[in-house]
Amino acid sequence: VKTNQPNTKDVRNGAGKTAGNKKIPKEVEDYMRKNGMTLTNNQNQPQRQQQQQKPPPPPPQQTDPTRQHYDNQIAKLRTSFHASPNDEYKALALADALRARDLAIHDGGSAQNECIEIYHKALQLIHVKKENMKQLGQNTNVASAQAPAGTQAFG
């Protein structure tokens, strides 16, 4: 395209498309083509071409052996904890199992709130136990008795 203005170059000469009156360098054009980009007619701004949307992945199967293992173990620990809600060891075992499940199964943190709640409950129980020991004049800077058998999360 020739214009009447002096020193104006033909914008269609050389490699590259035009954007308004500006020539797009070949490197930019190659990059845009490689990444599925085009120039819009009105805005001269790169815009991604619409790509076909893939359907979302199916929800995790409830028959997943890992999920079943964690859920069965948590169900047992939950029953045990609700049977004796003042046992800090059972509370910690349940909270640890919920956290382990959350780390192993990536489902958006479905057990996260319960896990945090149970940890808070366990800390309250431990704090009350320590205060009671102080009132009785017992030593609080030594380990207490081992956790009862069957309260470990996965062991």
Beta strands, then each sheet from edge to edge (+ up, - down):
strand 1: 18-19
strand 2: 22-23
strand 3: 37-39
strand 4: 46-48
sheet 1: 1+ 2-
sheet 2: 3+ 4-
end
